[in-house]
Amino acid sequence: MTTGPGRPIADGPDEAARWRAGRREAAEAHAEALARSQRAASTRARAMLAELVARAMVEGPPPEPLRARSSDGRTRYRTPLQGWYLRQDETLAVDTDGEYYVLTAPASLAARFTGVQPTPQDPPLILGAGGRDGESLDLDVAIARVLARGTGSR
């Protein structure tokens, strides 16, 4: 007999403790499986970005200076990066070393003069996943768009 989905009637404190321990183990196993899946996706995305960089350096388009946007979208800040934007709104990019960046930064008066230093992130296979409808984009589609801009440019 159970009290809910998969929860046995506690025959005592030991049974309840065993049930909680089992649920905790299941949650930890699920979290580890999710982390493994995300690492595998990121590894695949890194390989795809490395291929993009290799092809773009030969076929074009040439890398361009990358700029970060303020969180409110009103201001753009210089970065030391050169590369290619992966989205039309220029918030996601890959640099010439194949590193993936989310190019947003907190609004800052100092950053207007000094620029910002974005931190590389683990790349996803779906850009903007979990965002509003119509804002997600498969990485392979973004890469194809970048490479299409290089056709005939050299």
Protein Blocks (a to p, Z undefined) as FASTA:
>chain_A
ZZbehiacdfbjklmmmmmmmmmmmmmmmmmmmmmmmmmmmmmmmmmmmmmmmmmmmnop
addddddddfkopaccddfbdcddfbfnlpaccdfkopacdddddddfklmmnopadddd
dddfbehihiaehiaccfklmmmmmmmmmgopZZ
